[in-house]
Amino acid sequence: MFKTFKPALAAISAALLLGACTDTASPKPTTAVTADEVAAFSQAISHYEGLVHERPGEIEATLGLARNLRWAGHINDAANVLAAHEITFGTQPRFLAELGKVRLIQGKALQGVALLERATAGGTNDWRLYSALGIGNDYLERYTKAETAYKKALEMCPDDSAVMNNLGVSQGLSGRVDRAIFTLQDALSYGQHTDKIGKNLKLFQNARDLCANCSTDYLKLSGGVILAAGLMGTDREGPCTQEPKYTQPAAPVMAEKLAPEAVAPSINIKVFFEFDSAILKPEALEVLDSLGEALTYGDLNNYRFQIAGHTDAVGSDDYNQKLSEQRAKAVLDHLVIKFGIDASRIDPVGFGESQLLDPADPKGDINRRVQVTRLQRL
């Protein structure tokens, strides 16, 4: 029962229902967690469909379309997109990795793991692939191999709470419930993905307290749902920055750094956009929602703010300048629509590549950011 994966991304926010059971029937279409994510997925899918039509030889466009279809729950459509481009991209590790994840969601764990192993065979700096490989091995109940994969991911991205969550789940499913609880408590302390990790922790604590002799069977009833959430959680994270210079995506932290008494009322936040566009990725919503809460918190509601888009040095100056302006405007639109913030309080600007956060690495991911600066009082 446990080896067959039930794609239940809709259950991520309410995940881990104690009576949930993996499904032996054909995979069912999955849905996004929130209405905002549904809209973001739909917009991204349309964007990538256009890119694939315009640039059939662009692997990023193909993978972007397949990835967003998968996240939106259109698994067979994602598989069809990849099948149509397998002759062109079928030997490239990134293509193999995406196809491997699709196979996992289709319930073809052996194929998925084999593809992910091929994707990582030559070495990769993408820690997310090792986390996905760990999840695939968990589906197959190969817990020793799963733990090895998770630890490899943590070597590449130390203390990442999403990977620690997946490792804790793996430890619990293998019967080491006490070890799982310690790992999940550590993961929770980093302040990221707290809702999902907190629910997993509660589940394992219940397993330990309710049934000392049947923890493994009890947990495997929910195993497919837990692992579905884990795959999507790490999959949608950006590249690992071991010493991030971004402000944590928590409203109280942002409010404190932007407060009237703050010495340097400016923060850098990581906002994920779709490739070559100003479309917000669904994983950008958490940090932007925290920003919206911060800008409407207490006395901050009486100030104006600058929202500045920044890019890396890849591409022409003119192109990066235009893209940074569009992305700043996308953030403004989200804040106005979601939080009812008066647009006159926000000054959206773009600086392109002119103000690199790390000049020593002009093409580095850390330079692609949004900077929020408190301006004058209204």
Helices and strands as residue ranges (DSSP letters): G 9-11, H 35-54, H 59-71, H 75-84, H 86-89, H 93-105, H 109-120, H 127-139, H 143-156, H 161-173, H 177-188, H 194-210, H 215-235, H 251-258, E 266-269, H 284-295, G 298-302, E 303-310, H 317-339, G 343-345, E 346-350, G 365-367, E 369-377
